[in-house]
Amino acid sequence: MQVTEAISIFEKVVKEHLNLTPEQIRCENDGEYLIQRGDETELYVDIWQPTETTQWQYFDRQKIAGIFQIVAPICEYPADEHLAMFMEELAHLNFHLFSASFIANSEQRVVSIQFKRVLEGLNETEVIEPLEAVGYYAENLKEYLSEKYHVKKI
């Protein structure tokens, strides 16, 4: 699937299901969007075509896959003395999540919820379900983690 087709599907779904026009959520570059969920949760959406394959593309290494990704930053890392327990809990929580997973950026010491897939086969359900999942988990788990570990919410 081409990026332009994926963008069309995404924008149609967001308009129909979230009542947001593409103009309300588009960022500076094509295929980049920012969706506000509630007062405190931001979903960053990227639809793009990489120019080079990576070691992580386990399928058809001759054809570089386009990507659909949603990332919602949720909190900063806890104090170092709680970091191991915190990361263990994130790994445990990942087991329970649908269409989303925790990711950790050790450089910036930020934890986010993410969904990522290839563009091939992208359809309306494959857009709205992860948008809802990432948003739901980001809203709820940022509260849970900030209360339990006293981390700063993002």
Secondary structure, DSSP 8 states (H G I E B T S, - for coil): --HHHHHHHHHHHHHHHH---HHHHB-SSTTEEEEEETTTEEEEEEEE--SS--TT--S-TTS---EEEEEEEEEE---HHHHHHHHHHHHHHHTT-SS-EEEEETTTTEEEEEEEEESTT--HHHHHHHHHHHHHHHHHHHHHHHHHH---B-
